[in-house]
Amino acid sequence: MILVAGATGNVGSALVRQLIGPPQRTGTGAAVRVRALTRDPARASFPAGVEVVAGDLTHPESLRPALEGVRALFLPSGTGEEEAVFAAARRAGAAHAVLVSSITVLTHPHLPAARENLAVERQLQDSGLAWTVLRPTQFASNALWWAEAIRGREPVRAPYADVGLPAVHPADVAAVARTALTEPGHRGRAYALTGPARVTARRQVAAIAAAIGRDVPFVEMSRAEARAQLAPFLGAETADAVLDLTGGDVNDALLRVRDTVQRITGAPARSFEQWATENAAAFR
Ligand SMILES: NC(=O)c1ccc[n+]([C@@H]2O[C@H](COP(=O)([O-])OP(=O)(O)OC[C@H]3O[C@@H](n4cnc5c(N)ncnc54)[C@H](OP(=O)(O)O)[C@@H]3O)[C@@H](O)[C@H]2O)c1
């Protein structure tokens, strides 16, 4: 049994579909059984064959039913109680965990969120579980931030319009997780994950416009304007970090296109254009 935490999220939902869909068998010929974790099973919907279980990652004791009989788990970082979750998984008999961290542990280790992710990576490495760490870059699905404006026929406003980052399709993060969970050779490894090409905010909006079949105006904001919008929601420190990572303080390591997705999964990384086409309905 594989437990997928974050199963209603961008990566987790793709992972559930990939684990349950063909090929349904691991290299050893054993069937893959999938259990999806959510805080609210009544609101979630999963493909047939997926076992759904309630649990809250901030209350590790609530995970007892979720962890029963689990040999491996998938866990997105960021809920704050990861160390206790790893301990509970180990007590329940799990052998392996695949953690979603962030590429910023490599590219911007001074940022608070990167420090937190690195601490969680170390907690996993010290947990006694076999581990695989995924360090994705910015997700293509972050473009959903613009969905409301686009649906409302308003222009998209974004800073650093012409800085191209190698945004990764969440399904590719899932595909690497699926491989790590079901095939040998990925324990004790950390993988930096990117998409197949650098794509600017301006080009992302053009790709969404092409996917929905109408023009979407784009207005470049200054950093100060963007900060004034973000800070009330995220706090000043996180707003600055987001703006640095979006274009204000990028570096070669963040800009680099990596071939990890293709190397691990055997399939080329999906483009931003593919993500936009698949998710056009969210922008119509
Ligand atoms: N976005 C990016 O650019 C980016 C870049 C690098 C790394 N990451 C990391 O990638 C990971 C996955 O992101 P994503 O976009 O797939 O996530 P997402 O779409 O935001 O979904 C979050 C998921 O976490 C679950 N969750 C949140 N709090 C929970 C709790 N207390 N207990 C149980 N489940 C909880 C939610 O489940 P329910 O609501 O159903 O309970 C939901 O399935 C995250 O760790 C994120 O930090 C993101």
PDBQT file of the ligand as one rigid body, heavy atoms in Angstrom, charges set to zero:
ROOT
HETATM    1  N1  LIG A 301       4.109  25.831  -6.263  1.00  0.00    +0.000 N 
HETATM    2  C1  LIG A 301       5.395  25.791  -6.480  1.00  0.00    +0.000 C 
HETATM    3  O1  LIG A 301       5.931  26.513  -7.326  1.00  0.00    +0.000 OA
HETATM    4  C2  LIG A 301       6.259  24.829  -5.693  1.00  0.00    +0.000 A 
HETATM    5  C3  LIG A 301       7.630  24.790  -5.954  1.00  0.00    +0.000 A 
HETATM    6  C4  LIG A 301       8.423  23.891  -5.245  1.00  0.00    +0.000 A 
HETATM    7  C5  LIG A 301       7.857  23.056  -4.299  1.00  0.00    +0.000 A 
HETATM    8  N2  LIG A 301       6.502  23.132  -4.037  1.00  0.00    +0.000 N 
HETATM    9  C6  LIG A 301       5.923  22.200  -3.040  1.00  0.00    +0.000 C 
HETATM   10  O2  LIG A 301       5.185  21.200  -3.719  1.00  0.00    +0.000 OA
HETATM   11  C7  LIG A 301       4.320  20.558  -2.788  1.00  0.00    +0.000 C 
HETATM   12  C8  LIG A 301       3.032  20.180  -3.461  1.00  0.00    +0.000 C 
HETATM   13  O3  LIG A 301       2.390  21.326  -3.960  1.00  0.00    +0.000 OA
HETATM   14  P1  LIG A 301       0.961  21.244  -4.657  1.00  0.00    +0.000 P 
HETATM   15  O4  LIG A 301       0.865  22.443  -5.553  1.00  0.00    +0.000 OA
HETATM   16  O5  LIG A 301       0.729  19.883  -5.207  1.00  0.00    +0.000 OA
HETATM   17  O6  LIG A 301       0.003  21.446  -3.387  1.00  0.00    +0.000 OA
HETATM   18  P2  LIG A 301      -1.433  22.081  -3.368  1.00  0.00    +0.000 P 
HETATM   19  O7  LIG A 301      -2.092  21.915  -4.705  1.00  0.00    +0.000 OA
HETATM   20  O8  LIG A 301      -1.337  23.438  -2.756  1.00  0.00    +0.000 OA
HETATM   21  O9  LIG A 301      -2.193  21.109  -2.370  1.00  0.00    +0.000 OA
HETATM   22  C9  LIG A 301      -1.910  21.058  -1.016  1.00  0.00    +0.000 C 
HETATM   23  C10 LIG A 301      -2.283  19.661  -0.554  1.00  0.00    +0.000 C 
HETATM   24  O10 LIG A 301      -1.842  19.488   0.790  1.00  0.00    +0.000 OA
HETATM   25  C11 LIG A 301      -2.909  18.954   1.548  1.00  0.00    +0.000 C 
HETATM   26  N3  LIG A 301      -2.812  19.485   2.910  1.00  0.00    +0.000 N 
HETATM   27  C12 LIG A 301      -2.555  20.763   3.286  1.00  0.00    +0.000 A 
HETATM   28  N4  LIG A 301      -2.549  20.844   4.625  1.00  0.00    +0.000 NA
HETATM   29  C13 LIG A 301      -2.808  19.587   5.082  1.00  0.00    +0.000 A 
HETATM   30  C14 LIG A 301      -2.951  19.032   6.375  1.00  0.00    +0.000 A 
HETATM   31  N5  LIG A 301      -2.811  19.785   7.487  1.00  0.00    +0.000 N 
HETATM   32  N6  LIG A 301      -3.217  17.709   6.486  1.00  0.00    +0.000 NA
HETATM   33  C15 LIG A 301      -3.390  16.942   5.381  1.00  0.00    +0.000 A 
HETATM   34  N7  LIG A 301      -3.259  17.417   4.129  1.00  0.00    +0.000 NA
HETATM   35  C16 LIG A 301      -2.977  18.724   3.994  1.00  0.00    +0.000 A 
HETATM   36  C17 LIG A 301      -4.192  19.365   0.870  1.00  0.00    +0.000 C 
HETATM   37  O11 LIG A 301      -5.155  18.365   1.116  1.00  0.00    +0.000 OA
HETATM   38  P3  LIG A 301      -6.652  18.584   1.663  1.00  0.00    +0.000 P 
HETATM   39  O12 LIG A 301      -6.983  20.053   1.530  1.00  0.00    +0.000 OA
HETATM   40  O13 LIG A 301      -7.504  17.712   0.751  1.00  0.00    +0.000 OA
HETATM   41  O14 LIG A 301      -6.622  18.091   3.058  1.00  0.00    +0.000 OA
HETATM   42  C18 LIG A 301      -3.768  19.384  -0.607  1.00  0.00    +0.000 C 
HETATM   43  O15 LIG A 301      -3.926  18.098  -1.163  1.00  0.00    +0.000 OA
HETATM   44  C19 LIG A 301       4.241  21.490  -1.593  1.00  0.00    +0.000 C 
HETATM   45  O16 LIG A 301       5.028  20.936  -0.558  1.00  0.00    +0.000 OA
HETATM   46  C20 LIG A 301       4.908  22.766  -2.096  1.00  0.00    +0.000 C 
HETATM   47  O17 LIG A 301       5.529  23.484  -1.037  1.00  0.00    +0.000 OA
HETATM   48  C21 LIG A 301       5.697  23.979  -4.736  1.00  0.00    +0.000 A 
ENDROOT
TORSDOF 0
